[in-house]
């Protein structure tokens, strides 16, 4: 399979994740959609690495995974703190700074 | 497996197989991704994300990145997704998304934005010159793992160190955010004992199960005064009955009816008012009956000793 196929697949997955972030209201689901977007980026990085015949793209994908893990840890802790204060995981309810 | 690891930059997968695998995995991944956005329950969403991640792991392996494939399975599907599921359990599995649009026309505009984004990206990438993959043997690196290790610890050693700092910061941040300040002093043993006495119930809660006819956790305990107590049954059992559209007290009422049938026979033993000979009489006839009527009479008789 040529790397272009993988890159187009990663574009489609990235768009699905972006639509999920825009549409869904549950904060956990939004986080999962962000994970989907990061995974799509990783797929593109790996495809580019194969296209160029070196491993730099794979190293970048590895760093993306590490950063994603850190992001999930802090994000879910923030979510827990918000849930403790508001008893809701919906992003509509965290509107204290709105007005 | 060692074959695949030693294959270096490319894979030793046959070209036809690689095409077939790609299309199968791509269809499954895109289908699971769309289902993830559409499905209502957050838990189902996480399972769909797991399907997408496993498909991507297989694709990494097909593209000569076996290390990333394993890291994807172990770190992403294993650790990150389990973390999601843990948090979901903490804040309630039933936290389903409301399907009401809070902003008018939000879904429509999100769909339009998605179509625009995918069109923009596909046109942009379609114009770019994407070369074909080089032949598997043409790569310099003999081994995927060795090549990655060399790159991480030479060229990318500074980002690698920064990553360590980032991980420590994230761990500290999670601890600070998840920590709850204690607003009241910790109750001592004396406080606990005092509260227990003041609550009026010193003994532990009665365990469930009506022992004469049933022995099950969904049967409420029979109190000394003949009534049942709902407190002895776990709330999960009541909720299960409601979920299965059963009457949570159905078995109990059947039991009480059976008890009402037995009651006239128990009337034969009203205690000290009855002559002792009547109570003792059935013992010779049938042992079972005598036990039923004899047992309650013993405390009613008070201090009278059996001969």
Interface residues (C-beta under 8 A of the other chain):
Chain A: X1 X2 X3 X4 X5 X6 X7 X8 X9 X11 X12 X13 X14 X15 X16 X17 X18 X19 X20 X22 X23 X24 X25 X26 X28 X29 X31 X32 X33 X35 X36 X39 X42 X43 X46 X47 X49 X50 X51 X53 X54 X55 X56 X58 X59 X61 X62 X63 X65 X66 X67 X68 X69 X70 X71 X72 X73 X74 X76 X77 X78 X79 X80 X81 X83 X84 X89 X90 X92
Chain B: X9 X10 X18 X19 X22 X26 X29 X30 X33 X34 X36 X37 X42 X45 X46 X49 X52 X53 X56 X59 X60 X62 X63 X64 X65 X67 X68 X71 X72 X75 X76 X79 X80 X83 X84 X87 X88 X90 X91 X92 X95 X96 X97 X98 X102 X106 X107 X109 X110 X111 X113 X114 X117 X118 X121 X122 X125 X130 X131 X132 X133 X134 X138 X139 X140 X141 X144 X147 X148 X151 X152 X155 X156 X159 X163 X166 X167 X169 X170 X171 X173 X174 X177 X178 X180
